[in-house]
Amino acid sequence: MSRHILVYGLYCLGVVMLTMMAARDGYSPFATGGARGPMMFGSYGPTHK
């Protein structure tokens, strides 16, 4: 396995992990106001207007 494949795999894993964390925390970069911050845990549902 070459080093480039390993680095690319780690990059993809990081992107997937960050996407899952954003989905869990309800982060929306398009929310104009009223969105919950990324550090709140334990609640579910829509977090933007």
MOPAC internal coordinates of N, CA, C and O (Angstrom, degrees):
PM7 1SCF
backbone

  N    0.0000 0     0.00 0     0.00 0    0    0    0
  C    1.4558 1     0.00 0     0.00 0    1    0    0
  C    1.5343 1   107.72 1     0.00 0    2    1    0
  O    1.2310 1   121.26 1   -51.69 1    3    2    1
  N    1.3025 1   115.20 1   128.31 1    3    2    1
  C    1.4612 1   117.85 1  -178.63 1    5    3    2
  C    1.5276 1   110.59 1   -80.78 1    6    5    3
  O    1.2310 1   121.37 1   -17.68 1    7    6    5
  N    1.2978 1   114.99 1   162.32 1    7    6    5
  C    1.4587 1   121.22 1  -178.64 1    9    7    6
  C    1.5332 1   111.02 1   -65.79 1   10    9    7
  O    1.2310 1   120.03 1   146.08 1   11   10    9
  N    1.3350 1   117.56 1   -33.92 1   11   10    9
  C    1.4632 1   121.30 1  -179.43 1   13   11   10
  C    1.5239 1   111.62 1   -64.16 1   14   13   11
  O    1.2310 1   120.31 1   141.63 1   15   14   13
  N    1.3061 1   117.02 1   -38.37 1   15   14   13
  C    1.4627 1   120.99 1   178.79 1   17   15   14
  C    1.5287 1   109.96 1   -66.99 1   18   17   15
  O    1.2310 1   120.34 1   139.23 1   19   18   17
  N    1.3136 1   116.95 1   -40.77 1   19   18   17
  C    1.4614 1   120.68 1   178.85 1   21   19   18
  C    1.5321 1   111.28 1   -64.47 1   22   21   19
  O    1.2310 1   120.40 1   135.52 1   23   22   21
  N    1.3151 1   116.84 1   -44.48 1   23   22   21
  C    1.4691 1   120.27 1   179.19 1   25   23   22
  C    1.5178 1   110.45 1   -63.98 1   26   25   23
  O    1.2310 1   120.07 1   137.52 1   27   26   25
  N    1.3223 1   117.48 1   -42.48 1   27   26   25
  C    1.4675 1   120.91 1   179.10 1   29   27   26
  C    1.5287 1   110.70 1   -64.47 1   30   29   27
  O    1.2310 1   120.01 1   140.20 1   31   30   29
  N    1.3217 1   117.59 1   -39.80 1   31   30   29
  C    1.4623 1   121.20 1   177.55 1   33   31   30
  C    1.5159 1   112.07 1   -63.32 1   34   33   31
  O    1.2310 1   120.18 1   138.35 1   35   34   33
  N    1.3214 1   117.27 1   -41.65 1   35   34   33
  C    1.4691 1   120.82 1   177.40 1   37   35   34
  C    1.5239 1   111.00 1   -66.26 1   38   37   35
  O    1.2310 1   120.31 1   142.33 1   39   38   37
  N    1.3257 1   117.02 1   -37.67 1   39   38   37
  C    1.4674 1   121.15 1   176.83 1   41   39   38
  C    1.5322 1   110.27 1   -62.41 1   42   41   39
  O    1.2310 1   120.34 1   133.32 1   43   42   41
  N    1.3220 1   116.96 1   -46.68 1   43   42   41
  C    1.4691 1   120.75 1   179.20 1   45   43   42
  C    1.5240 1   110.91 1   -63.02 1   46   45   43
  O    1.2310 1   120.12 1   138.86 1   47   46   45
  N    1.3140 1   117.38 1   -41.14 1   47   46   45
  C    1.4589 1   121.22 1   178.20 1   49   47   46
  C    1.5239 1   110.43 1   -61.97 1   50   49   47
  O    1.2310 1   120.22 1   138.71 1   51   50   49
  N    1.3262 1   117.18 1   -41.29 1   51   50   49
  C    1.4560 1   120.93 1   177.82 1   53   51   50
  C    1.5150 1   112.24 1   -63.28 1   54   53   51
  O    1.2310 1   120.17 1   138.16 1   55   54   53
  N    1.3311 1   117.28 1   -41.84 1   55   54   53
  C    1.4665 1   120.99 1   178.64 1   57   55   54
  C    1.5227 1   110.42 1   -63.01 1   58   57   55
  O    1.2310 1   120.48 1   135.92 1   59   58   57
  N    1.3178 1   116.69 1   -44.08 1   59   58   57
  C    1.4679 1   120.65 1   179.60 1   61   59   58
  C    1.5247 1   110.29 1   -64.23 1   62   61   59
  O    1.2310 1   119.88 1   137.93 1   63   62   61
  N    1.3256 1   117.84 1   -42.07 1   63   62   61
  C    1.4697 1   120.53 1  -179.84 1   65   63   62
  C    1.5273 1   111.10 1   -64.67 1   66   65   63
  O    1.2310 1   119.98 1   137.27 1   67   66   65
  N    1.3248 1   117.65 1   -42.73 1   67   66   65
  C    1.4619 1   120.21 1   178.85 1   69   67   66
  C    1.5196 1   111.54 1   -65.89 1   70   69   67
  O    1.2310 1   120.18 1   143.18 1   71   70   69
  N    1.3276 1   117.26 1   -36.82 1   71   70   69
  C    1.4604 1   121.09 1   176.99 1   73   71   70
  C    1.5188 1   110.86 1   -64.38 1   74   73   71
  O    1.2310 1   120.48 1   137.41 1   75   74   73
  N    1.3257 1   116.68 1   -42.59 1   75   74   73
  C    1.4665 1   120.40 1   179.13 1   77   75   74
  C    1.5236 1   111.11 1   -66.11 1   78   77   75
  O    1.2310 1   119.91 1   141.34 1   79   78   77
  N    1.3305 1   117.78 1   -38.66 1   79   78   77
  C    1.4664 1   120.59 1   178.22 1   81   79   78
  C    1.5266 1   110.85 1   -66.14 1   82   81   79
  O    1.2310 1   120.09 1   140.28 1   83   82   81
  N    1.3375 1   117.43 1   -39.72 1   83   82   81
  C    1.4659 1   120.73 1   178.64 1   85   83   82
  C    1.5227 1   110.34 1   -65.76 1   86   85   83
  O    1.2310 1   120.06 1   140.70 1   87   86   85
  N    1.3309 1   117.50 1   -39.30 1   87   86   85
  C    1.4649 1   120.45 1   178.54 1   89   87   86
  C    1.5262 1   110.59 1   -67.54 1   90   89   87
  O    1.2310 1   120.13 1   140.71 1   91   90   89
  N    1.3221 1   117.35 1   -39.29 1   91   90   89
  C    1.4655 1   121.19 1   179.47 1   93   91   90
  C    1.5225 1   111.43 1   -65.68 1   94   93   91
  O    1.2310 1   120.47 1   139.01 1   95   94   93
  N    1.3266 1   116.70 1   -40.99 1   95   94   93
  C    1.4571 1   120.98 1  -176.17 1   97   95   94
  C    1.5208 1   112.71 1   -84.93 1   98   97   95
  O    1.2310 1   119.34 1   173.21 1   99   98   97
  N    1.3104 1   118.87 1    -6.79 1   99   98   97
  C    1.4550 1   121.87 1   179.19 1  101   99   98
  C    1.5117 1   113.24 1    74.47 1  102  101   99
  O    1.2310 1   120.00 1  -152.27 1  103  102  101
  N    1.3247 1   117.60 1    27.73 1  103  102  101
  C    1.4583 1   120.65 1  -178.58 1  105  103  102
  C    1.5264 1   110.08 1   -75.15 1  106  105  103
  O    1.2310 1   120.48 1   -47.70 1  107  106  105
  N    1.3055 1   116.68 1   132.30 1  107  106  105
  C    1.4610 1   121.79 1   176.42 1  109  107  106
  C    1.5243 1   108.25 1  -132.17 1  110  109  107
  O    1.2310 1   119.88 1   -64.22 1  111  110  109
  N    1.3380 1   117.84 1   115.78 1  111  110  109
  C    1.4607 1   119.36 1   179.29 1  113  111  110
  C    1.5223 1   112.53 1   -70.72 1  114  113  111
  O    1.2310 1   119.62 1   169.95 1  115  114  113
  N    1.3339 1   118.33 1   -10.05 1  115  114  113
  C    1.4524 1   122.23 1  -177.23 1  117  115  114
  C    1.5289 1   112.97 1  -101.61 1  118  117  115
  O    1.2310 1   119.98 1   179.97 1  119  118  117
  N    1.3227 1   117.65 1    -0.03 1  119  118  117
  C    1.4599 1   120.49 1   179.84 1  121  119  118
  C    1.5291 1   109.47 1   -71.61 1  122  121  119
  O    1.2310 1   120.51 1   -46.54 1  123  122  121
  N    1.3236 1   116.62 1   133.46 1  123  122  121
  C    1.4595 1   120.12 1  -178.72 1  125  123  122
  C    1.5182 1   112.19 1   -89.94 1  126  125  123
  O    1.2310 1   120.06 1   156.82 1  127  126  125
  N    1.2950 1   117.48 1   -23.18 1  127  126  125
  C    1.4582 1   120.23 1   179.14 1  129  127  126
  C    1.5072 1   110.12 1   179.95 1  130  129  127
  O    1.2310 1   120.71 1   -25.18 1  131  130  129
  N    1.2910 1   116.25 1   154.82 1  131  130  129
  C    1.4539 1   120.70 1   177.68 1  133  131  130
  C    1.5096 1   114.08 1    84.67 1  134  133  131
  O    1.2310 1   119.92 1  -175.96 1  135  134  133
  N    1.3033 1   117.76 1     4.04 1  135  134  133
  C    1.4595 1   119.82 1   179.88 1  137  135  134
  C    1.5141 1   109.83 1   -79.86 1  138  137  135
  O    1.2310 1   120.74 1   -32.07 1  139  138  137
  N    1.3095 1   116.20 1   147.93 1  139  138  137
  C    1.4628 1   121.25 1   177.27 1  141  139  138
  C    1.5292 1   108.57 1   -74.79 1  142  141  139
  O    1.2310 1   120.42 1   -35.99 1  143  142  141
  N    1.2935 1   116.79 1   144.01 1  143  142  141
  C    1.4552 1   121.45 1   178.24 1  145  143  142
  C    1.5138 1   111.75 1   -68.91 1  146  145  143
  O    1.2310 1   119.82 1   -16.86 1  147  146  145
  N    1.3240 1   117.95 1   163.14 1  147  146  145
  C    1.4600 1   120.94 1  -176.10 1  149  147  146
  C    1.5277 1   114.19 1   -73.68 1  150  149  147
  O    1.2310 1   119.03 1   174.08 1  151  150  149
  N    1.3216 1   119.45 1    -5.92 1  151  150  149
  C    1.4621 1   120.90 1  -177.03 1  153  151  150
  C    1.5270 1   113.32 1  -102.12 1  154  153  151
  O    1.2310 1   119.09 1  -170.93 1  155  154  153
  N    1.3138 1   119.34 1     9.07 1  155  154  153
  C    1.4625 1   121.28 1   178.79 1  157  155  154
  C    1.5299 1   108.82 1   -94.26 1  158  157  155
  O    1.2310 1   120.67 1   -46.87 1  159  158  157
  N    1.3281 1   116.32 1   133.13 1  159  158  157
  C    1.4582 1   121.20 1  -177.35 1  161  159  158
  C    1.5222 1   109.71 1  -123.73 1  162  161  159
  O    1.2310 1   120.94 1   -23.14 1  163  162  161
  N    1.3226 1   115.81 1   156.86 1  163  162  161
  C    1.4393 1   120.68 1   170.07 1  165  163  162
  C    1.5150 1   116.25 1    94.98 1  166  165  163
  O    1.2310 1   118.84 1  -179.21 1  167  166  165
  N    1.3084 1   119.82 1     0.79 1  167  166  165
  C    1.4551 1   120.13 1   177.16 1  169  167  166
  C    1.5153 1   109.58 1  -124.47 1  170  169  167
  O    1.2310 1   121.22 1   -24.98 1  171  170  169
  N    1.3083 1   115.27 1   155.02 1  171  170  169
  C    1.4625 1   120.35 1  -174.36 1  173  171  170
  C    1.5107 1   110.01 1  -126.55 1  174  173  171
  O    1.2310 1   121.22 1   -11.08 1  175  174  173
  N    1.3020 1   115.28 1   168.92 1  175  174  173
  C    1.4589 1   121.01 1   176.53 1  177  175  174
  C    1.5073 1   112.31 1   104.30 1  178  177  175
  O    1.2310 1   120.97 1    -1.24 1  179  178  177
  N    1.3216 1   115.75 1   178.76 1  179  178  177
  C    1.4660 1   119.84 1  -179.15 1  181  179  178
  C    1.5283 1   111.13 1   -63.13 1  182  181  179
  O    1.2310 1   121.06 1   -35.25 1  183  182  181
  N    1.3126 1   115.57 1   144.75 1  183  182  181
  C    1.4528 1   119.12 1  -177.58 1  185  183  182
  C    1.5212 1   111.80 1  -125.40 1  186  185  183
  O    1.2310 1   120.24 1  -165.75 1  187  186  185
  N    1.3138 1   117.15 1    14.25 1  187  186  185
  C    1.4523 1   119.22 1   178.82 1  189  187  186
  C    1.5104 1   109.29 1  -134.44 1  190  189  187
  O    1.2310 1   120.71 1   -18.03 1  191  190  189
  N    1.3224 1   116.24 1   161.97 1  191  190  189
  C    1.4662 1   121.41 1  -177.77 1  193  191  190
  C    1.5073 1   110.35 1   -81.88 1  194  193  191
  O    1.2310 1   120.10 1   180.00 1  195  194  193

